[in-house]
Amino acid sequence: MGIDFSVSKGAKEQLELGLRWHEEGHSGDGLLPSTVAEARRLVRTGKWWPSKVKRAYSFFSRHGAQVGPMRDDKGRPTPKAVAWALWGGDAGFANVKRIRESMLAAERGLAAERRGGVSNGDAQGTDDETTRQRGDDAANGRLVAHMHYLSLTDLEYIPEESQMKNTPEAQHAYREAIAHAMEHADMHARMLAGGHVGDEHREMHVAHACRSLDMADDLHRVICDSIGEGLKRDEEGEEFAVPGGIENSALAQRFSEVATKVGKLPRSLRAVARQELGRVDADLLEEKLMGAKTDRTALLALKQQAVESAKVVDRAETERAIESALDERLITPADAARMRGIDPATKTAASSPWQRSRVERFISERREGGPVAPIPRPGAERTVATADQTTARPQVSGGVPIRFTEQRGATVAEAASLANDVAAKLGLDPQKMQARMAASLNG
């Protein structure tokens, strides 16, 4: 017997009342637009759908006992009263409880059928009515089993506001849901193929595997119905194959049929671990993870050490470039100080040292213009210009290398004049004074 998803008369009246209150502005800010849209759909179609039944039952169970007035001090409906009515009110609660019980009974009937325990004392195995009823019960049971996939087993019960969007992200999400169902079926099939299941439990695992395959098949159908030719197949991913050991069974045939239909699916973390490590043992994964964390820490330390070493080498190369430029007189000592981040006037750190690229670029520009002004480094030779005394305007003729410690000697005429001045001041004989100075110069 099929499940009756009809909205009761009392529930419909409460839904209409809630919609009217909402239009009058009595609903609160926390009311979701989807709640209003679904209430309108319930009134319009007169039918509940499985996911709405599940959510309505949870809503009534969660909020029914909460303290809160349904009317304010002026007799107007409170936001709680509006929300309660938009879910169907007390009559809606009774309505969804009845439907939920029918859905659970159908699921139990499907489970019993899978175990081969479906029986009726008055039913005959060959009776057409019984066969049809069992088919209906199985279909309804399968519908209930898919409720945690948002009731996607029947497009009739999907709200129009919740139809699947044709986006790459939506397609990938559905493909991941299919992969989850296929992996669940694969797990039970491997348990059966490996002989890890006792005879008394084999039928139960076969039923679980078949149910998961049905989920994957129905989800794939939903995608195809919603998208049509726009469905993109995965070029890379996990392709499920029939586990060895169940090749000649009905489960193997069903598994092969669904796996061929859905094609390659996104790989799960469990599949990656199984492929890389051979198994998904928790202890093994923890050991590998600890080792990976240790290796990563060591790698980060090595990277940091390499960065610091590169900085030291770069600074040394920068200093060599500055020293070379000083020797070539391409920069002044003040320039070198600024490149090192030092204020030439105060000899204190004033800024960050120049980067190597900036130093090299500055020196390259100076090299194109030739040496700078004749300002030597301390203790080094420098070139000074001599003036041509025969012209009115001094002309630079050439350079004479000198050092800061050198002193220029006096001429004979200058010495004689100096001797006469000293002798006159001291009252001495100028001739004797000149003779003594000449002897000193020649000595």
Protein Blocks (a to p, Z undefined) as FASTA:
>chain_A
ZZdfbdcfklmmmmmmmmmmmmnopacfklcfklmmmmmmmmmnopacfklmmmmmmmmm
mmmmpgcdfbdfkopacfklmmmmmnnpjmlmmmmmmmmmmmmmmmmmmmmmmnopaccf
kbcfklmklmmmmmmmmmmmmmmmmmmnoopmbmklpcfklgccddfklmmmmmmmmmmm
mmmmmmmmmmmmnopacfklmmmmmmmmmmmmmmmmmmmmmmmmmnommpccdfbdcddd
ddehilmpmklmmmmmmmmmnopadddfklmmmmmnopacfklmmmmmmmmmmmmmmmmm
mmmmmmmmmmmmmmmmmmmmmmmmmmnopacfklmmmmnopafklopafbdcddfklmmm
mmmmmmmnopaddddcehiacddddddfkbmbdcdfbdcdddfkbccdddfklmmmmmmm
mmmmnopafklmmmmmmmmmmZZ
